[in-house]
Amino acid sequence: MSQSSQVSPRPRKIPRIVILGGGYVGFYTALRLRKRLGRREAAIVVVDPRSYMTYQPFLPEAAAGSLEPRHVVVSHRRELKGVDVLTGRVSEVRHADRTVRITPVEGESYEITYDHLVVALGSVARTLPIPGLAEQAIGFKQVEEAIALRNHVLNKLDVAASTWDPVARRRLLTFTFVGGGFAGIEAIAEVEDMARAALRYYDGIAPEDLRFVMIEGSTRILPELGEEMGGYALEQLRKRDIEVHLSTFLSSCVDGHVVTSTGLELDCATIVWTAGVKANPVLAQTDLPLDRTGRVTALPTLQVASQDGTVVDGAWTAGDCAAVPDLANPGSFCSPSAQHAVRQARHLGDNLARHLRSAPPTDYEHKHVGTVASLGLGKGVAQVYGIKLRGWPAWFMHRTYHMAQMPTFNRKVRIVLDWTLALFFRRELVALGRLHDPRAEFRDASSTPRPKGTTQPAAKEQADAPRTSLATPAG
C-alpha cells in the first residue's frame, strides 16, 4: 500500500475495511471477508505487529519439541491473498473521524482511514505488581516465548549437570509455573515430560532432582472441565511428582526467590506466568465504548454498541477484547477461548459482508462442544458433548480437534508429519541458548583483551594484512 493510498480524504468508491489485529479473529475475519467479497466490493487491510498468526493451543507442544515452532504459526502475507498487511502497532483509534494511527517498527507513525473497523486486538498477559515478576518471569502467549522456554529449560539442565554446587543445582533444576488454567497446566505438563525425557542424556542428574511447582490461586485447576475431570488432571500431575499448590498466590519472586501467600519459599531459575489474560490496553486509546474490564462492548451481531444498546456505525468486534453476550448462557459473556474466537470471526465476516450488501446481520450463538487438554505425550483429559475421556483417548482427541482447527492445508500436513516422525525418532533435545542473543559470540571476540606490550595495528597495516577466504581454510 503506497503512502498516498493510506490517507484518503476523498470518498472512496470501494469501501475500506481495516482489521486491527491478526490473531484468530483478525486472520479468520479477513479470510472470510475475502471469500465473501470480491476485490471490487471491498478493500481489506490487516494491522498487526507480527506478520503471522499464532495458533496458541499448540504452543505447549512447540515448547516440548513435539512440533516445529514454525508449523504453529501462519503467515499473513502468504495466506491472506488480496489483503493488504501492515506490520505495526495500533497506537490510537478515532472512530468519529474513521482514523487509525499506526506505529511501525521503524519510521514515524502514520494514519489510515477506513469505512468499517474490525477491532480484533485480542488480549495480553494479565500481570500483577508482584516484586520481581517483571524481571524474572516469562509469559506463554507467543511462539517466541515457547521457543525461549524450551531453550531455557534445556540450558538449565546443561548448566546443572556441569556444576558441583548443590545449592546452585537445586535452584537450576526447580521450575515454577503460576496459573492453573489450560495454558499453565498444558505448559507444565509438556515441559516436565520433555525434561524427564532429556535426563537419559544426563548421567549426573537423577529424576528426583527435578522439581516442578504449580501455583494456583483458586481451589482447583482446569475449572472449565468441571470438578471431576479437573480432579483427575490434578491427581495425574501429582503422580508425576509435580507439586500443585492450590489456594496459593505468588507474593514475591525477587532474584528467583519465590515467596507465596501460604508461606512456601523456594529458589528457582525458571518462573513461567500463565495467570490469566486481560483485554489489550491500547483499547483505552480509542473512542469506542468499553466495559469496566476494558473490553469493547458489543451486540450478539458482533457490532460495537454502547451500554444502552446503541449501535456504533461502522465498528465491529469479536474475540478476547470484546464483551459479546453469550446467548447459549443468558446473562453471561462469551469466554476468551479459541473456540469462540474462531467461530465469532467467521460469523463477523459473514455479517459484515451481509451489511455491505444491505442485508441484516444475524446473532452469534454457539454452545461449547466441550474442552480438551493435553497432559504430556500420550496423556490428556477431555469432556466433549458430555462424554468424559482420560489418558490416551483424551490426548488423541486433543490433537485431532486442534489439527482440524489449524488454518490452511499446508500447516495441517506439516503438523501431521511432525507427529508421524515423532513415532519413529526421538524429539530433538538440544538447547540453542545463543539463539536469543546471536551477537554475543561476536561481541566477546571483539572485546578480547590484547596481550600486554602489544599495540593496535595501524590502519594501513590492517588494510594490507592478508585476508582469509570464507570458502578456503587459512593455510
C-alpha positions in Angstrom: 0.0 0.0 0.0 1.6 3.3 -1.0 1.7 6.3 1.4 -0.7 8.2 -0.8 -3.3 5.4 -0.5 -3.1 5.2 3.3 -4.8 8.5 3.9 -7.6 9.5 1.5 -9.8 12.5 2.4 -12.0 11.9 -0.6 -14.9 9.5 -0.6 -13.9 6.0 -1.9 -15.8 4.1 -4.5 -14.7 0.8 -2.8 -15.2 0.7 1.0 -12.1 0.0 3.0 -12.3 -2.5 5.9 -9.5 -2.1 8.4 -8.9 -5.1 10.8 -7.0 -4.3 13.9 -5.1 -7.5 15.0 -4.0 -10.5 13.0 -4.7 -13.3 15.6 -7.6 -15.7 15.5 -10.3 -13.1 14.9 -8.3 -10.9 12.6 -7.0 -13.7 10.5 -10.2 -15.6 10.1 -12.3 -12.5 9.6 -10.0 -11.4 6.7 -10.2 -14.9 5.2 -14.0 -14.9 5.4 -14.4 -11.4 4.0 -12.1 -12.1 1.1 -14.1 -15.2 0.4 -17.4 -13.5 0.6 -16.5 -10.2 -1.1 -14.8 -9.5 -4.4 -11.9 -7.0 -4.7 -14.3 -4.5 -6.3 -16.7 -4.8 -3.3 -14.2 -4.1 -0.5 -10.5 -3.3 0.2 -9.3 -5.2 3.3 -6.4 -4.1 5.5 -4.9 -6.1 8.4 -2.8 -4.3 11.0 -0.6 -6.3 13.4 2.8 -6.0 15.0 3.6 -9.6 13.9 3.5 -10.9 10.3 1.9 -14.2 11.4 -1.0 -15.7 13.3 0.0 -18.0 16.2 -2.2 -21.0 17.0 -1.8 -20.8 20.7 -3.2 -24.3 21.7 -0.1 -25.8 20.1 2.4 -23.7 22.0 2.9 -26.3 24.7 3.8 -28.9 22.1 6.2 -26.4 20.4 7.8 -25.8 23.8 8.2 -29.5 24.4 9.7 -30.2 20.9 6.8 -32.3 19.7 6.1 -29.7 17.0 8.3 -27.5 14.9 7.6 -23.9 16.1 7.3 -22.6 12.6 4.5 -25.0 12.0 2.3 -23.5 14.7 2.2 -20.0 13.0 0.6 -19.0 9.8 2.0 -16.2 7.6 -0.4 -13.3 6.9 1.2 -12.4 3.6 1.2 -15.9 2.3 -2.4 -16.9 3.3 -4.3 -13.6 3.1 -4.3 -13.2 -0.6 -5.9 -9.9 -1.8 -5.5 -8.4 1.7 -3.1 -5.5 2.5 -1.0 -6.3 5.5 0.6 -3.5 7.6 3.2 -4.6 10.2 3.0 -2.1 13.1 1.2 -1.4 16.4 -2.1 0.5 16.7 -1.5 3.5 18.9 -4.8 5.4 18.6 -8.3 5.0 17.1 -10.5 7.9 16.4 -13.7 6.3 15.2 -15.5 9.6 15.0 -13.0 10.5 12.2 -12.7 7.0 10.9 -8.9 7.2 11.5 -6.4 4.7 12.9 -2.8 5.7 13.9 -0.2 3.1 13.3 3.4 3.0 14.7 5.7 0.8 12.5 8.8 -0.9 13.8 10.9 1.7 12.1 10.0 5.2 11.0 7.3 7.7 12.1 3.8 6.8 12.9 1.1 7.5 10.3 -2.7 7.4 9.9 -5.0 5.4 7.7 -8.7 6.0 7.2 -11.5 3.4 6.8 -15.2 2.9 6.3 -15.5 -0.1 8.5 -13.4 -1.1 11.5 -13.0 -4.6 13.0 -11.5 -4.5 16.5 -9.6 -7.8 17.0 -6.8 -6.7 19.2 -7.1 -9.7 21.5 -5.6 -9.9 24.9 -2.3 -9.6 26.7 -1.0 -11.4 29.8 -2.7 -10.1 33.0 0.2 -9.3 35.3 0.2 -8.0 38.8 2.6 -5.7 40.7 4.4 -8.5 42.3 8.0 -7.7 43.3 10.5 -9.4 40.8 7.8 -10.6 38.4 8.6 -8.3 35.5 12.3 -9.0 35.9 12.2 -12.8 36.4 9.2 -14.3 34.7 8.4 -15.3 31.1 4.9 -15.3 29.6 3.4 -18.1 27.4 1.2 -16.4 24.8 3.5 -16.1 21.8 5.6 -18.6 19.8 8.9 -16.8 20.7 8.1 -17.4 24.4 7.5 -21.1 23.8 10.9 -21.3 21.9 12.6 -19.3 24.7 11.1 -21.5 27.4 12.3 -24.7 25.7 15.8 -23.5 25.2 15.9 -22.1 28.8 14.8 -25.4 30.4 17.3 -27.5 28.4 20.0 -24.9 29.1 19.4 -25.2 32.9 19.8 -29.0 32.6 23.2 -28.4 30.8 24.4 -26.0 33.4 23.2 -28.1 36.4 25.0 -31.1 35.0 28.2 -29.1 34.9 28.3 -27.7 38.4 29.0 -29.4 41.8 27.4 -26.7 43.9 24.3 -28.4 45.4 22.6 -25.1 46.1 23.0 -23.9 42.6 21.9 -27.3 41.2 18.8 -27.3 43.3 17.9 -23.8 42.0 18.7 -24.6 38.4 16.5 -27.7 38.5 13.5 -26.0 40.1 10.8 -24.8 37.6 7.8 -22.7 38.8 4.6 -22.1 36.9 2.0 -19.7 38.1 -1.6 -20.2 36.8 -3.6 -23.4 36.7 -5.7 -22.8 33.6 -5.3 -24.5 30.3 -2.2 -22.6 29.3 -0.4 -23.3 32.6 -1.4 -26.9 33.0 -0.6 -27.9 29.4 2.7 -25.9 29.6 3.9 -27.5 32.8 2.8 -31.0 31.8 4.5 -30.9 28.4 7.7 -29.2 29.6 8.0 -31.7 32.5 7.6 -34.5 30.1 10.3 -33.1 27.9 12.7 -32.5 30.8 12.3 -36.1 32.1 12.8 -37.5 28.6 16.1 -35.5 28.3 17.5 -37.0 31.5 18.6 -40.1 29.6 21.4 -37.9 28.3 22.4 -36.6 31.7 24.2 -39.2 33.9 24.7 -36.7 36.7 21.0 -35.7 37.1 18.5 -38.1 38.7 14.8 -37.8 38.1 14.2 -36.9 41.7 16.5 -33.9 41.2 13.9 -32.2 39.0 11.3 -30.1 40.9 8.2 -28.7 39.1 5.9 -26.4 41.0 2.5 -25.1 40.1 1.0 -22.2 42.0 -2.8 -21.6 41.6 -4.9 -19.1 43.4 -8.2 -21.0 43.2 -9.3 -24.2 44.8 -8.9 -26.3 41.7 -7.2 -26.5 38.3 -8.8 -26.5 34.8 -12.2 -25.2 36.2 -13.8 -25.4 32.7 -13.5 -29.2 32.8 -15.6 -29.5 35.9 -14.7 -30.8 39.4 -14.4 -34.5 38.4 -12.1 -34.1 35.4 -10.2 -31.3 36.9 -9.6 -33.5 39.9 -8.4 -36.3 37.6 -5.9 -34.0 36.0 -4.7 -32.8 39.4 -4.2 -36.4 40.5 -2.2 -37.3 37.4 0.1 -34.3 37.8 0.8 -35.2 41.5 1.5 -38.8 40.5 4.3 -37.4 38.3 5.7 -35.6 41.4 4.6 -32.2 40.1 3.8 -30.0 43.2 0.5 -28.3 42.8 -0.3 -25.6 45.5 -4.0 -24.6 45.4 -5.4 -21.5 47.1 -2.0 -20.1 46.9 -0.8 -16.7 45.5 2.6 -15.6 44.4 3.8 -12.8 46.8 7.3 -12.2 45.6 10.0 -13.6 43.2 12.9 -11.2 43.5 16.1 -12.7 42.1 14.2 -16.0 41.7 13.4 -16.4 45.4 9.7 -17.4 45.3 7.5 -16.5 48.3 3.8 -17.4 48.4 0.8 -16.4 50.4 0.9 -19.7 52.3 4.5 -19.3 53.4 6.0 -21.6 50.8 9.5 -20.4 49.8 11.9 -21.7 47.2 14.7 -20.6 44.9 14.3 -21.3 41.2 15.9 -20.2 37.9 12.6 -20.5 35.9 9.3 -18.8 36.5 6.5 -19.0 33.9 3.5 -16.7 34.3 0.2 -18.0 32.8 -2.2 -16.5 35.3 -4.9 -15.2 33.0 -5.3 -12.5 30.4 -6.8 -9.1 30.0 -8.1 -7.0 27.1 -5.4 -5.2 25.1 -4.7 -2.0 27.0 -4.5 0.0 23.7 -8.3 0.0 23.6 -8.1 2.8 26.2 -6.7 4.9 23.4 -9.9 4.7 21.4 -13.2 6.5 21.5 -15.1 3.2 21.4 -17.4 2.1 24.3 -15.7 -0.1 26.8 -17.0 -2.1 29.8 -15.4 -2.0 33.3 -12.8 -4.7 32.3 -11.6 -2.7 29.3 -13.3 -4.8 26.6 -15.3 -3.3 23.7 -19.0 -3.7 24.3 -20.9 -5.5 21.6 -24.2 -6.9 20.5 -24.8 -10.5 19.6 -24.5 -9.4 16.0 -20.8 -8.5 16.8 -21.5 -4.8 16.1 -19.9 -2.4 18.6 -22.6 -0.8 20.7 -22.8 1.5 23.7 -24.1 0.3 27.1 -27.7 1.2 26.2 -27.5 -0.9 23.0 -27.0 1.9 20.5 -25.0 0.6 17.5 -21.8 2.4 16.7 -22.0 2.6 12.9 -19.1 1.0 11.1 -17.5 -0.7 14.1 -17.3 -4.5 14.7 -15.6 -6.6 17.3 -15.0 -10.2 18.5 -12.6 -12.3 20.5 -10.8 -11.7 23.8 -11.1 -7.9 23.5 -14.9 -8.0 23.1 -17.7 -8.3 25.6 -20.1 -10.4 23.4 -23.3 -11.6 25.1 -23.4 -15.4 25.3 -26.9 -16.3 24.0 -26.3 -20.0 24.9 -25.8 -18.9 28.6 -28.1 -15.9 29.1 -26.7 -13.3 31.5 -23.0 -14.0 30.7 -20.5 -13.1 28.1 -18.6 -15.4 25.7 -15.4 -16.7 27.3 -12.0 -15.8 26.0 -11.3 -19.1 24.2 -10.1 -20.1 20.8 -13.4 -22.0 20.2 -15.4 -18.8 20.4 -12.8 -16.6 18.7 -12.6 -18.7 15.5 -16.4 -19.0 15.2 -17.0 -15.4 16.0 -14.6 -14.4 13.4 -16.3 -16.3 10.7 -19.7 -15.0 11.8 -18.4 -11.5 11.9 -17.1 -11.8 8.3 -20.5 -13.1 7.2 -22.3 -10.3 9.0 -20.1 -7.5 7.6 -20.5 -8.9 4.1 -24.3 -9.0 4.6 -24.2 -5.4 5.9 -22.3 -4.2 2.8 -25.0 -5.9 0.6 -27.8 -4.2 2.6 -28.9 -7.4 4.4 -29.5 -7.5 8.1 -26.8 -9.1 10.4 -27.6 -12.2 12.4 -26.9 -13.0 16.0 -23.9 -15.1 17.1 -24.8 -18.1 19.2 -22.6 -21.1 20.0 -22.8 -23.8 22.7 -19.5 -25.2 23.7 -19.0 -28.7 22.4 -16.5 -29.4 25.2 -13.0 -28.9 26.3 -9.8 -30.9 25.7 -6.4 -30.6 27.4 -3.0 -32.3 26.9 -1.1 -33.5 30.0 2.0 -34.5 28.0 2.8 -37.1 25.4 0.1 -39.7 25.3 -1.7 -38.2 28.3 -4.8 -36.0 28.4 -8.2 -35.1 29.7 -11.3 -34.2 27.8 -15.1 -33.6 28.1 -16.8 -33.5 24.7 -20.6 -33.5 24.2 -20.8 -34.7 27.8 -18.5 -37.6 27.2 -15.6 -37.8 29.6 -12.3 -39.1 28.3 -9.0 -39.7 30.1 -5.5 -40.7 29.2 -4.6 -41.6 25.6 -8.1 -41.2 24.1 -8.3 -37.7 25.5 -4.8 -36.9 24.2 -5.8 -38.2 20.8 -9.0 -36.1 20.9 -7.0 -33.0 21.8 -4.6 -33.4 18.8 -7.4 -34.3 16.4 -9.5 -31.3 17.3 -6.8 -28.7 17.2 -5.3 -30.1 14.0 -8.7 -29.8 12.4 -9.0 -26.2 13.6 -5.5 -25.2 12.4 -5.9 -23.0 9.3 -4.5 -23.9 5.9 -3.9 -27.4 4.4 -0.2 -26.6 4.3 0.0 -26.3 8.1 -2.2 -29.3 8.8 0.1 -31.5 6.7 3.3 -30.2 8.4 1.8 -30.8 11.8 0.7 -34.4 11.0 4.2 -35.0 9.5 5.8 -33.8 12.8 3.7 -36.2 14.8 4.4 -39.1 12.4 8.1 -38.6 12.5 7.9 -38.5 16.3 6.6 -42.1 16.2 9.9 -43.3 14.7 12.5 -40.8 16.0 13.1 -39.2 19.4 12.5 -35.5 19.7 15.4 -33.1 19.5 16.7 -32.1 22.9 19.3 -29.5 22.1 19.3 -26.1 23.8 20.0 -23.3 21.3 20.5 -20.7 24.1 22.6 -18.4 22.0 19.7 -18.1 19.5 18.3 -15.3 21.7 21.5 -13.3 21.6 23.2 -14.2 18.3 25.8 -11.4 18.5 27.1 -12.5 21.9 30.0 -14.5 20.4 31.0 -11.7 18.1 30.9 -9.2 20.9 33.1 -11.4 23.1 35.6 -11.8 20.3 35.6 -8.1 19.6 36.3 -7.3 23.3 39.1 -9.8 23.9 41.9 -8.0 25.6 45.3 -7.9 23.8 48.5 -9.3 25.4 50.5 -6.8 27.4 53.1 -5.0 25.3 51.2 -5.2 22.0 49.7 -2.3 20.3 46.7 -2.0 17.9 47.9 -2.3 14.3 47.9 0.8 12.3 45.0 1.2 9.8 47.4 0.7 6.8 48.8 -2.5 8.3 45.3 -3.8 8.8 44.4 -3.0 5.3 47.5 -4.7 3.9 47.1 -7.8 6.0 46.2 -10.9 4.0 42.6 -11.9 4.3 41.4 -15.4 4.7 38.7 -16.5 2.3 35.4 -17.6 3.8 35.5 -20.6 1.5 39.2 -21.6 1.8 40.8 -22.5 5.1 43.8 -20.5 6.1 47.0 -22.3 5.4 
